[in-house]
């Protein structure tokens, strides 16, 4: 594997983690709004 | 190496557990109900459940073991830990949907087995989970003690006690609801730390030039992305073990029963990607340490991550790592406490003492007392450094033995209680024979077990195919896989006792369960009856109260 390929191999995981974090936070905001609207608890 | 002062270490720990406790006050109810305490009434949304699944699946050992694997096996090492662990989250969801369809109000998998087969199969699942969760608590508290003693002047036992009391304090009142709710914050802390720490250490070590200067530190095997050693010593045994964990462990089942039914798939796919990226990413720290020629302190690979952080990161980032590890072990420990309380509440008190008509208030206190006892046991075992980790081998083997019987019992209406119990018991004994060399594994004996292990390999691959593509595809792929594997296992697998014994558990349980079932003349089981026996406890109690009021 080239140096560039190895660098991507090491750094791709934090990038994926960031995407997951953004997805989860967006989903949480959506869930909080929905729970408030329906007057229910989040869990 | 960098160390916190006693006061700053205490401040971080108290800050973490204090903030977590305050968070749970937001969802605390004066009168919790038993179903909410165990499964949050099966109505948790996508973000919370995906985060909770990820946080629970990641325990402190995930970081240490992934980094150790990266250090030991080189380029492919981290993948052979994180990828297989992630894949199993994906693998479980089709079966989870089936569990929910059969018993929408279930609290534990053992409860479903009780409705399907009766007490013996229920107790196999419940008993193995009690032992497994107490061990998990001990391991997580041990990790807290070790981290605290490395990074601060506080002692190992002080770290263990702080973690035990901290986790119990925020989980005790609201149970599973608190566990799920706090998992989100703990996961966010873990991801943030991973996202910052991995690139920082990479560039501190020289960035891309590290690959040019450090590749000489890797053996040819470690440079090979398709290393056979890494697959046979790390990837395959872990894959087989973690599959058993996914099916047998109550912490996972509890989340399957908690998430809204239509969100199971999306939650579990997100958790798969989340787990894989965090754990493989942190596993890369092991590879970076290997490239940089770092030697672990005292030769202990578990020291790699704290050592790398303390050497290459500023104090603020070390504090982030500290919080990340404490968050990971706490999220798993609170899940274990919730799992244990659900098992004692449902499978011991609800089903056997109260005969499916529990007093809801008493049931809640049974759960809370279980948490107190379990946390105390975890702290004591960790503090005394008792060697009960070896028991994990037995729990893992038991879970390996139940994978096929559990899945078959919930799809095939001919499987009997005798088929379930006997197949689990006999395959467990066969596992012990191989794992502890009760017989010399050579000649005809070795060939016998290698053929069973080939069947076991076929079962693993077949079940995964069955989950996603149905029965016919699962059968065809499973039989083909076993037929091909037999050429590779015979004469070869005897050198890998861990893998051979694990696959034996899968293969033997499948063969025995299938043969007994096919010979059985018992009437076919009606799956609809499971839903009639597995009920919501608080609704039952409300109905009884209403009936009494009317009378």
Interface residues (C-beta under 8 A of the other chain):
Chain A: X1 X3 X4 X6 X7 X9 X10 X11 X13 X14 X16 X17 X18 X19 X20 X21 X23 X24 X25 X26 X27 X28 X30 X31 X34 X35 X41 X42 X43
Chain B: X27 X29 X40 X44 X45 X46 X47 X48 X50 X51 X54 X75 X177 X180 X181 X184 X187 X188 X191 X192 X194 X195 X196 X198 X199 X202 X207 X208 X209 X211 X212 X225 X270 X273 X274 X276 X277 X278 X280 X281 X284 X287 X288
